[in-house]
Amino acid sequence: MLKLCLWSGSCANVTCPSAMTDGAARLLRIQLDKPDLTPNERLAFQRAYTHLTSRDPSKAWTSGQWMTERPGGSDIRNTETFATLLPTPSSTPSHDSESTLVGPYSITGFKWFSSATDSQMTILLAKTSPTQISAFFAPTRLLPSSPASPPTLNGIQIFRLKSKLGTRPLPTAELTLTNTRAYMIGKPGQGTKEISTVLNITRIYTAVTAVGYWGRGLAIARAYARVRKITYNGNPTPLSKVPSHIRLLASSHIKYHALMHLCFFTVSLLAQSESTSKSPSKETKETTTLLRLLTPITKILCARYAMD
């Protein structure tokens, strides 16, 4: 996370899919620790997890996170995308780009805002009944029908690209899903709970990136103050010698250092929560509870003050 903080000022927003990739890897790792996965689920999750955590550029994957829809925006209760469990296997089963059998669920709907549209997989939400929202893992590409053909999209059609502040360096699109094959993550109706693993990690990425941009801005401000001269008390004076300007910079630096400490304290809690054993102790449970409390607070404070 420290490298992320230092790099964020120059990264052109590529840390957006990195955050979702990190979150998806953690979510799949949690699923792989469960004993009740089917062989096909375990194989699909394991292969995806291996790609998500690979440091080899030729093997590494990124992951999307598709939640938002037109009726509800961030209110996922109004999700209109539905997932249907196919009753019988197809006589000609499909495979993803890794030659893994695609999931038994068919997802159809419209995603109004899809992050990391060009990723190799995604974590998305869909209804399995009128009152239940579940989480799903879906590859974005399928194995081509012939070796000479390129991989085909997994029932995904790009409706249009977004023209939105902050997303120009990265493709963000509206998507139509038609028979997108997927595996369910967790239990039916637990979609919000499952995808919160991804959301909490992306919130921490947001906080770290915010203080990273803030630190870069302060460095530029300090450098500029040393060379920019104004007339002060009748003499050309660098801004770095003007008391009112120094007070302004000092105030911003105090807030920056305070929120930097809060941010990396939250990062340390995340590290502790991910490195615990399968039988958590009382201290581990307290760490997890504190992490759940501080994650949204850290995110909003760091982002708000960095923009101010």
SVG drawing of the C-alpha trace seen along z (x, -y; Angstrom):
<svg xmlns="http://www.w3.org/2000/svg" viewBox="-40 -49 53 82">
<polyline fill="none" stroke="black" stroke-width="0.4" points="0.0,0.0 2.9,-2.4 4.1,-1.8 0.5,-2.6 0.5,-5.8 3.8,-6.9 2.7,-5.9 -0.8,-7.2 0.1,-10.7 1.5,-9.4 -0.6,-6.3 -3.3,-7.8 -6.0,-5.9 -4.8,-2.4 -5.2,-1.7 -8.9,-1.6 -8.9,1.9 -6.1,2.8 -8.3,2.2 -11.1,4.3 -8.6,7.0 -7.3,7.1 -10.8,7.2 -11.8,10.0 -8.7,12.0 -9.6,11.8 -13.2,12.8 -12.2,15.8 -9.6,16.8 -12.3,16.8 -14.5,19.0 -11.6,21.4 -11.3,21.9 -14.8,23.3 -15.2,27.1 -18.6,27.2 -17.5,26.0 -18.3,28.3 -15.2,29.5 -16.1,27.1 -16.5,24.2 -13.2,24.9 -11.4,25.2 -12.9,22.0 -12.2,20.0 -8.7,21.4 -7.7,20.6 -9.1,17.1 -7.3,16.5 -4.0,17.7 -4.4,15.2 -5.5,12.3 -2.5,12.7 0.1,13.4 3.0,10.9 3.6,12.2 2.1,9.6 1.4,12.4 -0.7,14.3 -2.1,11.6 -5.8,10.7 -7.8,7.7 -11.4,7.9 -14.4,5.7 -17.1,5.0 -20.6,4.6 -23.3,3.4 -24.9,0.2 -28.2,0.2 -30.4,-2.5 -33.4,-2.2 -31.6,-2.4 -28.0,-3.7 -26.2,-2.7 -29.4,-1.3 -29.0,2.3 -32.5,3.3 -33.8,2.1 -31.5,4.4 -33.2,5.6 -30.6,8.1 -31.7,11.7 -29.8,14.9 -31.4,18.2 -30.1,21.6 -30.1,23.7 -31.9,27.0 -29.8,29.3 -26.3,29.1 -26.0,28.1 -25.3,30.9 -22.5,28.7 -21.1,27.2 -19.2,23.8 -15.8,23.1 -14.2,19.9 -10.8,18.7 -9.0,21.0 -10.9,24.0 -12.9,24.1 -16.5,25.1 -18.7,22.0 -21.0,21.6 -24.5,23.0 -26.2,19.7 -27.5,17.6 -27.5,13.8 -29.5,11.4 -29.9,7.7 -28.4,4.2 -25.5,2.8 -25.5,-1.0 -22.0,-1.5 -19.4,1.2 -15.9,0.6 -12.9,2.2 -14.9,3.1 -11.9,4.6 -11.0,7.0 -10.8,10.8 -13.5,11.5 -16.0,9.7 -17.8,9.9 -21.4,8.8 -24.8,8.8 -28.0,10.2 -31.3,11.3 -32.0,15.0 -35.6,14.2 -37.6,11.0 -36.3,10.5 -32.8,12.1 -29.7,10.5 -26.7,12.8 -23.1,12.3 -21.6,14.1 -18.2,14.7 -18.2,14.5 -15.4,14.7 -15.8,12.0 -14.5,14.2 -15.3,17.7 -13.3,20.2 -13.6,19.7 -15.4,22.2 -12.3,22.9 -8.5,22.4 -8.3,19.8 -11.0,17.6 -10.5,15.0 -12.2,15.5 -15.8,14.5 -17.5,12.3 -19.5,14.2 -22.9,12.8 -21.7,9.2 -22.5,6.4 -21.1,2.9 -24.0,0.5 -21.9,-2.7 -18.8,-4.0 -19.2,-6.6 -18.0,-10.2 -17.6,-10.9 -15.1,-12.8 -12.4,-10.6 -12.9,-7.7 -11.4,-8.9 -8.1,-7.1 -10.0,-3.8 -13.0,-2.4 -16.2,-2.5 -19.3,-1.3 -23.0,-0.5 -23.4,3.2 -26.2,5.5 -25.9,9.0 -27.6,11.8 -27.1,15.4 -23.9,14.4 -22.7,17.7 -21.5,17.4 -20.9,19.2 -22.6,18.1 -20.4,16.8 -21.6,17.8 -25.3,18.5 -28.4,17.2 -29.5,13.8 -26.0,13.0 -24.8,10.9 -24.4,7.7 -22.5,9.4 -20.2,11.2 -19.4,8.2 -18.7,6.1 -15.3,7.8 -14.5,6.2 -16.0,2.8 -14.1,2.5 -10.8,3.1 -11.6,0.6 -12.5,-1.9 -9.1,-1.5 -7.5,-1.9 -9.5,-5.2 -8.1,-6.4 -4.5,-5.5 -4.8,-7.0 -6.3,-10.2 -3.4,-10.8 -1.0,-9.9 -2.5,-12.6 -2.5,-15.0 1.1,-14.4 2.0,-15.0 0.1,-18.2 1.8,-19.4 5.2,-18.6 4.4,-20.7 3.1,-23.5 6.3,-23.6 8.5,-23.6 6.5,-26.4 6.6,-28.4 10.4,-28.4 10.6,-30.0 7.4,-32.1 8.0,-35.7 5.5,-38.3 5.8,-41.8 5.7,-41.7 6.5,-44.7 7.7,-46.4 10.3,-43.8 10.2,-40.7 9.7,-37.8 9.4,-34.1 6.1,-32.6 8.0,-30.4 8.9,-33.5 5.3,-34.9 3.8,-34.1 0.2,-33.8 1.2,-31.3 3.3,-29.3 0.3,-29.1 -1.9,-27.8 0.7,-25.1 1.3,-24.2 -2.4,-23.7 -2.7,-21.4 0.4,-19.5 -1.0,-18.8 -4.2,-17.4 -2.2,-15.4 0.0,-13.7 -2.9,-13.0 -5.0,-11.3 -1.9,-9.5 -1.6,-7.9 -5.3,-7.0 -5.1,-5.6 -2.1,-3.3 -3.5,-2.3 -6.6,-1.0 -4.2,0.7 -2.5,2.5 -5.9,3.7 -6.7,5.1 -3.3,6.9 -4.0,8.4 -7.5,9.5 -6.2,11.3 -3.4,13.1 -5.3,14.7 -6.0,18.4 -9.3,20.2 -10.1,20.2 -10.0,16.5 -9.2,15.4 -10.9,12.6 -8.3,10.2 -8.8,11.1 -12.6,10.5 -11.9,7.1 -9.5,6.2 -12.2,7.2 -14.8,5.1 -12.6,2.1 -11.7,2.5 -15.4,2.5 -15.9,-0.6 -12.9,-2.6 -12.9,-1.6 -15.8,-3.9 -14.7,-6.7 -11.1,-6.6 -12.2,-6.6 -14.6,-9.6 -12.2,-11.7 -9.1,-11.1 -11.0,-11.7 -12.9,-14.8 -9.8,-16.6 -7.6,-15.7 -10.1,-17.3 -10.5,-20.4"/>
</svg>
